[in-house]
Amino acid sequence: MAITFKKRVFKHGASQGISLPQSWLKYYGSRAEEITLMGGSILLVVPSGLEPQAEQLVAQMESMPRLTADTNQESDIKPTGGAHKDD
């Protein structure tokens, strides 16, 4: 299921967020009730149970040169190498 949606970031209290597309939530059903966010320069939204495949994608992305958002120059940001759960 390859999709592309453009979303605007919105303020939610002191944080910011995006809404997930209804069609994506419907497709993954209960697997979308808890998601994992993975990545670095590119953020992946991963439904429950698909973390191993997403970890492979992240590893492939990490082998590519990183670009900063503002300058298109390679970034010196290094991956942290672990999951972080932000509650």
N, C-alpha and C positions, 0 to 999 in steps of 0.2 A: 504494500500500500504506500506508494510514493505520493506525497502531497506537498504543496507549497502554499502557505498562507502568510500574508503580511499582517502584522499585528502592531498596534500602538501600545507602548508601555503606559500604565496608569498608576497614579498614586493610591496607596492603600495604607493609611496611617503614616508611619515613618518609613515604610517600605515602598517598593514599586513592584508591579506585577504585570502579567499578561493573562488573558483568558485562553483556554484551550478550545480548539474547534469542536463543536458538537458532534460532527461526523467522526472525528478521531476518537472521542470519548465513547460514542456508540459502538464503533468498530472493536475497540478493546474491552468494552464492558467492565466487568469487575477488576480486570487487570489494570485499569486506569484509575482505580480508587486510591492507589498509592503509587506514586511515580518516583523515579530517581533522576536527578539532574547530573549529567556527566559532561566533561569536556574542559576546554581551556578557552581558546579564542572562539571556538564554535561550541555552542551549548546543545547537548542532546537531551530530549525529554524521553525517558525510557519507562514504558509500562512494566509492571511487576512481572518477573520471570524472564525478561529479555536482557538482563544486565550482562550476562556473559558475551552476547553478541555485541552489545554496546561497548564493552571493555575492549574488544578487538578493534572496533572502529576508532576508539580514542587512542589506542596504541598506534594505529596507522596515522592518525592525525598528528600525533606527537612527533612522528618521524619527519614531518614536513616543516619547512621554515615557518616561524610564527610571524605574523604581521600585526602591528599595532593598529588600533581602530582609527587613529587620527592621522598618521603619517605614512602608512603603507611601508614602513621600515620594519625590519626584523625586530622582534621584541626580546628583551632579556628576561621575560617572565618564565619561570621554570615550573613544570607541573609538580604538584604536591605529592602525587603517587598514592593517594588513598581516598576512601570515601569519606564524605563529610555530611552528616545529617544536620540540617538546619531547621530546628523546630520553633 
